[in-house]
Amino acid sequence: MQRTFIEEFLKAAKQAPRIYFAPVLGAFNGIKAELKRLNSLP
């Protein structure tokens, strides 16, 4: 079975300390917030 990037990322996140993934998760949340803000503009 071929795994997707997201599945591999989540598997690694469960095995590794959270501190290693904090910058990636922060960037992801920032991008999501920015896209949400841009979509709500008139």
C-alpha positions as CSV (number, residue, x, y, z in Angstrom):
1,M,0.0,0.0,0.0
2,Q,1.3,3.4,-1.0
3,R,1.2,6.0,1.8
4,T,0.4,9.7,1.1
5,F,2.6,12.5,2.4
6,I,-0.1,13.5,5.0
7,E,-0.3,9.9,6.4
8,E,3.5,9.7,6.7
9,F,3.6,13.2,8.3
10,L,1.0,12.3,10.9
11,K,2.7,9.0,11.6
12,A,6.0,10.8,12.2
13,A,4.3,13.4,14.3
14,K,3.0,10.8,16.7
15,Q,6.4,9.3,17.1
16,A,8.6,12.4,17.4
17,P,8.5,15.1,20.1
18,R,6.0,17.9,19.3
19,I,8.7,20.6,19.3
20,Y,10.1,19.3,15.9
21,F,6.7,19.8,14.2
22,A,5.8,23.2,15.8
23,P,7.3,25.3,13.0
24,V,5.6,23.3,10.3
25,L,2.3,23.3,12.1
26,G,2.6,27.1,12.8
27,A,3.3,27.8,9.1
28,F,0.4,25.6,8.0
29,N,-2.0,27.4,10.4
30,G,-0.7,30.8,9.2
31,I,-1.3,29.9,5.6
32,K,-4.8,28.6,6.4
33,A,-5.6,31.8,8.3
34,E,-4.3,34.0,5.5
35,L,-6.4,32.1,2.9
36,K,-9.5,32.4,5.1
37,R,-8.8,36.1,5.4
38,L,-8.4,36.6,1.6
39,N,-11.5,34.6,0.8
40,S,-13.6,36.8,3.2
41,L,-12.5,40.1,1.4
42,P,-15.3,41.7,-0.6
